Amino acid sequence: MENKIKEIINIVLEKNNKETVKDLNKETSLRDDLGMDSLDLAELTVRIEDEYDVDIFEDGIIDKVGEIIEKISKR
Amino acid sequence: MKLFFHYKNTDITYEELIKDINKTYEIKKYVYEKDPYEILKQLIISLINGNQITLLDSDFSLEEIKNLEISEFELEKKYKNKEKIKNIEDLYKKIEKNKDQWELTLYTSGTTGRPKKVIHKLDTVARSVKKSEEFMKNVWGYAYNPTHFAGLQVFFQALFNQNPMIYIFDENRKEIEETLKKYNVTHISATPTFYRTVIPYFKNPVEKIERITTGGEKYDETFENQLKKYFPNAKIRNVYASTEAGSLFSAKGEIFKISDRIKDKIRINENNELLIHKSLLGQSETFKLENDWYKTGDIVEKIDENHFKFISRKSEMINIGGYKVNPHEIEAEIKKIENVVDALVSARKNKITGNILTAKISLKENIDEKEMEQKIINNLREKLQEWKIPRIIRFVDQIKLTRTGKKVRK
């Protein structure tokens, strides 16, 4: 699952001319470390929703990669 | 013998139509048919008898018809055909004689929400029909569903001038060029989406076409250039019409003219929405009027006292993080890119920006999708603001169309 999430994150980063990541760290911040802006985050949540049927921002905006994994695991 | 209708492999002359009408003993009040000839024949019979008739789209499911609140008893109601027709002139006379009793009920395409019922008299539904010697040789390429307003416009124009109608609406795309040439079609009326899906199959220009009428979508320059390429001798006319009001304006290019005849019945409000006075409308219980004015839901730009441009349907504007985006604008940009056939831009909800844009794009055959995706994004990035760029692109074979041949936007 973590590989898939990394893949999705990299799709969003690459399409939007940002640097992709080699390894996922649970503490990585989507905004501060990966440089995602609102549109990137919006795209990310939609892509994850398509893959896992989970709205990761359902209970509020999350920021760390670890929180994404947590939200998806809950389902 | 003048041809009346061509459909699939059948050609029916006006003489044969009249014989068939005279042989038809009764018709239903609610016409729910697939065969376009049958639909038009029954429509003519209702006209010569002065009966009420309702045209139901053949792709309504029985479930949807129930939701229109038409009882099974009503659906089975029949009328006897009391009139015998001698010839075409006799047909016209009987239609004229009974036009005050005749009533046509249609259901709007309902691109958003439930279809609404509208009742028309001959005067509104045939408002823009012109009868003249100069139209005698016209041959109509018929590319609308005959249960819808635009289809009825072509029908009345052709009928009153005794012109042939060549039905190409659901014909195999690959055969349309040949059919147009075989029957010497001079006039075609269809939505831009129809032309767009058909033109990629054309091998050569169709020179006999004199007039292309289109409507139902916002003007698109790339599209118009394509039309000029394959119909080099055609005048291109854009019509603004709705199920509620019928045909109202016409445009060469994207600027619509408000004729003097209806000028005082048209208004543009402070939100740039087009308003039509109730006197121009058919009858309906569901029209929401604001002091006698009907809000069309069309956002327009006023050019001057007599001219305007269509911008978008009010409901189609998409809100991306506070920015209002017109999906048509973006579709137009995407379609300018080489190898793109058509595009549909839609909204996808999310909790951060409200919406993001997604796009369904159809490409020419044998084009690499991955390569195109990046090409499209890079291209749009140069032309559009960031929030106007579709974030999720899906390639499809065909863009799904509504019953009136418009793109399904919901």
Boltz contact constraints between the chains, C-beta under 6 A:
constraints:
  - contact:
      token1: [A, 38]
      token2: [B, 352]
      max_distance: 6.0
  - contact:
      token1: [A, 38]
      token2: [B, 353]
      max_distance: 6.0
  - contact:
      token1: [A, 41]
      token2: [B, 352]
      max_distance: 6.0
  - contact:
      token1: [A, 42]
      token2: [B, 350]
      max_distance: 6.0
  - contact:
      token1: [A, 42]
      token2: [B, 352]
      max_distance: 6.0
  - contact:
      token1: [A, 42]
      token2: [B, 353]
      max_distance: 6.0
  - contact:
      token1: [A, 42]
      token2: [B, 356]
      max_distance: 6.0
  - contact:
      token1: [A, 43]
      token2: [B, 356]
      max_distance: 6.0
  - contact:
      token1: [A, 43]
      token2: [B, 391]
      max_distance: 6.0
  - contact:
      token1: [A, 45]
      token2: [B, 350]
      max_distance: 6.0
  - contact:
      token1: [A, 46]
      token2: [B, 348]
      max_distance: 6.0
  - contact:
      token1: [A, 46]
      token2: [B, 350]
      max_distance: 6.0
  - contact:
      token1: [A, 57]
      token2: [B, 351]
      max_distance: 6.0
